[in-house]
């Protein structure tokens, strides 16, 4: 009987840890999706001809948390390293690819 109780306790403990891990992963996935959305907006500005100085100036907002400023700074720099395109199709492809690559790198990294 003691063995059975120990097995049940171990199973419940393992299930609780698995549920906590799944919740943590869901939070990470959600945050990474939001980061990908931000990356897409930055690349949209870049593809629409918004100057680097204007996008970079966005970082001067005092209301933006320091951690977000650091990540946004890196995204802006990386977006503006990419070429700007002239056709809507190429612009959209660039935006989608940049957003997807940031999201995937966040989830896997």
PAZAPA-4460 file (N, C-alpha, C; in steps of 0.05 Angstrom, whole numbers, plus 32768, in hexadecimal, padded with zeros to 4 digits):
% residues 109
    n_x    n_y    n_z   ca_x   ca_y   ca_z    c_x    c_y    c_z   seq   type   mol
   8010   7FE8   8000   8000   8000   8000   8011   8019   8000     1      X     A
   8027   8019   8010   8039   8030   8011   8045   8035   7FF5     2      X     A
   804C   8020   7FE7   8057   8023   7FCD   8043   8030   7FBA     3      X     A
   802B   8027   7FBC   8016   8032   7FAB   8012   8050   7FB0     4      X     A
   8012   8058   7FC9   8010   8075   7FD1   8028   8084   7FC6     5      X     A
   8040   8079   7FC9   8057   8087   7FBE   8056   808A   7FA0     6      X     A
   804C   8076   7F92   804A   8077   7F75   8036   808D   7F6E     7      X     A
   8020   808F   7F7C   800B   80A4   7F77   8017   80C0   7F7C     8      X     A
   8026   80C3   7F92   8032   80DD   7F98   8046   80E4   7F83     9      X     A
   8056   80D1   7F7B   806A   80D6   7F66   805D   80DE   7F4C    10      X     A
   8048   80D0   7F45   8039   80D5   7F2C   802D   80F1   7F2D    11      X     A
   8021   80F9   7F43   8015   8113   7F46   802A   8129   7F45    12      X     A
   8041   8124   7F51   8057   8137   7F51   8061   813B   7F35    13      X     A
   8065   8125   7F27   806E   8126   7F0B   805A   8134   7EF9    14      X     A
   8041   812F   7EFD   802C   813D   7EED   802C   815A   7EF3    15      X     A
   802F   8162   7F0C   802F   817E   7F13   8047   818C   7F07    16      X     A
   805E   8180   7F07   8076   818B   7EFA   8073   818E   7EDC    17      X     A
   8067   817A   7ED0   8062   817B   7EB3   804E   8191   7EAC    18      X     A
   803A   8195   7EBD   8026   81AA   7EB8   8034   81C5   7EBC    19      X     A
   8045   81C8   7ED0   8053   81E1   7ED5   8066   81E7   7EBD    20      X     A
   8073   81D3   7EB3   8085   81D6   7E9C   8075   81DE   7E83    21      X     A
   805E   81D2   7E7F   804D   81D9   7E69   8043   81F6   7E6B    22      X     A
   803C   81FF   7E83   8033   821A   7E87   804A   822E   7E82    23      X     A
   8062   8227   7E8B   807A   8238   7E86   807F   8239   7E68    24      X     A
   807D   8223   7E5A   8082   8222   7E3D   806D   8233   7E2E    25      X     A
   8055   8231   7E38   803F   8241   7E2B   8045   825F   7E2F    26      X     A
   804F   8267   7E46   8056   8283   7E4B   806D   828B   7E39    27      X     A
   8081   827A   7E36   8098   8280   7E25   808E   8283   7E08    28      X     A
   807E   8270   7DFF   8074   8271   7DE4   8064   828A   7DDF    29      X     A
   8053   8292   7DF2   8043   82AB   7DEF   8055   82C3   7DEE    30      X     A
   8069   82C5   7DFF   807C   82DB   7DFF   808C   82DC   7DE5    31      X     A
   8093   82C5   7DDB   80A2   82C4   7DC2   8091   82CC   7DAA    32      X     A
   8077   82C5   7DAB   8065   82CE   7D96   8062   82EC   7D96    33      X     A
   8061   82F8   7DAE   805F   8315   7DB1   8079   8322   7DA6    34      X     A
   808F   8316   7DAC   80A9   8320   7DA2   80AA   831F   7D84    35      X     A
   809F   8309   7D79   809E   8307   7D5B   808C   831C   7D4F    36      X     A
   8076   8322   7D5D   8065   8338   7D53   8073   8353   7D53    37      X     A
   8082   8358   7D69   8091   8370   7D6B   80A6   8371   7D54    38      X     A
   80B3   835B   7D4F   80C7   835A   7D39   80BA   8360   7D1F    39      X     A
   80A2   8355   7D1A   8093   835B   7D02   808C   8378   7CFE    40      X     A
   8085   8385   7D14   807F   83A2   7D13   8097   83B2   7D0D    41      X     A
   80AE   83AA   7D19   80C7   83B9   7D14   80CF   83B5   7CF6    42      X     A
   80CD   839C   7CEC   80D4   8397   7CD0   80C1   83A5   7CBE    43      X     A
   80A8   83A8   7CC5   8094   83B6   7CB5   809D   83D3   7CB2    44      X     A
   80A5   83E0   7CC8   80AF   83FB   7CC7   80C7   83FD   7CB5    45      X     A
   80D9   83EA   7CB7   80F1   83E9   7CA6   80EA   83E7   7C89    46      X     A
   80D7   83D5   7C82   80D0   83D0   7C66   80BF   83E7   7C5B    47      X     A
   80B3   83F7   7C6D   80A3   840E   7C64   80B4   8428   7C62    48      X     A
   80CE   8425   7C66   80E0   843B   7C62   80E3   844E   7C7A    49      X     A
   80DA   8445   7C91   80DE   8455   7CA9   80FC   8456   7CAF    50      X     A
   8108   846D   7CB2   8125   846E   7CB7   812D   8460   7CD1    51      X     A
   8145   8455   7CD1   8150   8448   7CE8   814F   845A   7D01    52      X     A
   8156   8473   7CFD   8157   8486   7D14   813B   8489   7D21    53      X     A
   8126   8488   7D11   810B   848A   7D1C   8104   8471   7D2C    54      X     A
   810A   845A   7D21   8104   8441   7D2F   8115   843F   7D48    55      X     A
   812F   8447   7D46   8141   8446   7D5D   8138   845A   7D72    56      X     A
   812D   8470   7D6A   8124   8485   7D7C   810D   847B   7D8D    57      X     A
   80FF   8467   7D84   80E9   845B   7D94   80F3   8451   7DAF    58      X     A
   810D   844A   7DB0   8118   8440   7DC9   811B   8455   7DDF    59      X     A
   8117   846E   7DD8   811A   8484   7DEB   8102   8486   7DFE    60      X     A
   80ED   8476   7DF9   80D5   8478   7E0A   80DC   846F   7E27    61      X     A
   80D6   8480   7E3A   80DC   847A   7E56   80CA   8464   7E60    62      X     A
   80B2   8460   7E55   809F   844D   7E5F   80A7   8430   7E57    63      X     A
   80BA   842C   7E45   80C1   8412   7E3D   80D4   8405   7E51    64      X     A
   80CE   83ED   7E5B   80E0   83DF   7E6E   80FC   83DB   7E61    65      X     A
   8110   83DB   7E72   812C   83D9   7E69   8130   83BF   7E59    66      X     A
   8124   83A9   7E63   8128   838F   7E56   811C   8390   7E39    67      X     A
   8105   839D   7E37   80F8   839F   7E1D   8108   83B1   7E0A    68      X     A
   8114   83C6   7E15   8125   83D8   7E05   813C   83C9   7DF9    69      X     A
   8149   83B8   7E09   8160   83A9   7E00   8159   8396   7DE9    70      X     A
   8143   8388   7DEC   813A   8375   7DD7   8131   8385   7DBE    71      X     A
   8122   839A   7DC2   8119   83AA   7DAC   8130   83B7   7D9C    72      X     A
   8144   83C0   7DAB   815C   83CB   7D9E   8169   83B7   7D8B    73      X     A
   816C   839E   7D95   8177   8389   7D84   8166   8383   7D6C    74      X     A
   814C   8383   7D70   813A   837D   7D5A   813B   8393   7D44    75      X     A
   813C   83AC   7D4D   813E   83C3   7D3B   8158   83C0   7D2A    76      X     A
   816E   83BC   7D38   8188   83B9   7D2A   8187   83A3   7D16    77      X     A
   817D   838C   7D1E   817C   8375   7D0C   8169   8379   7CF5    78      X     A
   8153   8387   7CF9   8140   838C   7CE4   814D   839F   7CCF    79      X     A
   815B   83B3   7CD8   8167   83C6   7CC5   8180   83BB   7CB8    80      X     A
   818B   83A5   7CC1   81A1   8398   7CB3   8196   838B   7C99    81      X     A
   817D   8382   7C9B   8170   8375   7C84   816A   8389   7C6E    82      X     A
   816A   8380   7C55   8164   8393   7C40   8147   839C   7C40    83      X     A
   8143   83B4   7C35   8128   83BE   7C31   811F   83B7   7C15    84      X     A
   8106   83B0   7C12   80FC   83A7   7BF8   80E8   83BB   7BEC    85      X     A
   80E4   83B9   7BD2   80D2   83CC   7BC5   80B7   83C1   7BBE    86      X     A
   80B5   83A7   7BBB   809A   839B   7BB4   808C   8392   7BCE    87      X     A
   8072   8394   7BCD   8062   838C   7BE5   8067   836F   7BEC    88      X     A
   8069   835E   7BD8   806E   8341   7BDE   8088   833C   7BEC    89      X     A
   809D   8349   7BE2   80B8   8345   7BEF   80B8   8352   7C0B    90      X     A
   80AB   8369   7C0E   80A9   8376   7C28   809B   8363   7C3C    91      X     A
   8084   8358   7C34   8075   8346   7C46   8085   832D   7C4C    92      X     A
   8093   8322   7C38   80A3   830A   7C3E   80B9   8310   7C52    93      X     A
   80C5   8328   7C50   80DA   8330   7C62   80CF   8333   7C7F    94      X     A
   80B8   833F   7C81   80AB   8343   7C9B   80A4   8328   7CA8    95      X     A
   8098   8317   7C98   8090   82FC   7CA2   80A9   82EC   7CAB    96      X     A
   80BD   82EC   7C9A   80D5   82DC   7CA0   80E3   82E7   7CB9    97      X     A
   80E5   8301   7CBC   80F2   830C   7CD3   80E2   8306   7CEC    98      X     A
   80C8   830A   7CEB   80B7   8303   7D02   80B9   82E6   7D0A    99      X     A
   80B8   82D5   7CF6   80B9   82B8   7CFC   80D5   82B0   7D07   100      X     A
   80EA   82BB   7CFC   8105   82B4   7D06   8109   82BD   7D23   101      X     A
   80FE   82D4   7D2A   8101   82DE   7D45   80F0   82CC   7D58   102      X     A
   80D8   82C5   7D50   80C7   82B4   7D61   80D4   8299   7D65   103      X     A
   80DE   828C   7D50   80EA   8272   7D52   8104   8273   7D63   104      X     A
   8114   8287   7D5E   812D   828A   7D6E   8127   828D   7D8C   105      X     A
   8112   829C   7D92   8109   82A0   7DAD   8100   8286   7DBA   106      X     A
   80F0   8277   7DAC   80E5   825E   7DB7   80FB   8249   7DBA   107      X     A
   810D   8247   7DA7   8122   8233   7DA8   813A   823B   7DB7   108      X     A
   813D   8255   7DBD   8156   825F   7DC9   8155   8263   7DE5   109      X     A
***
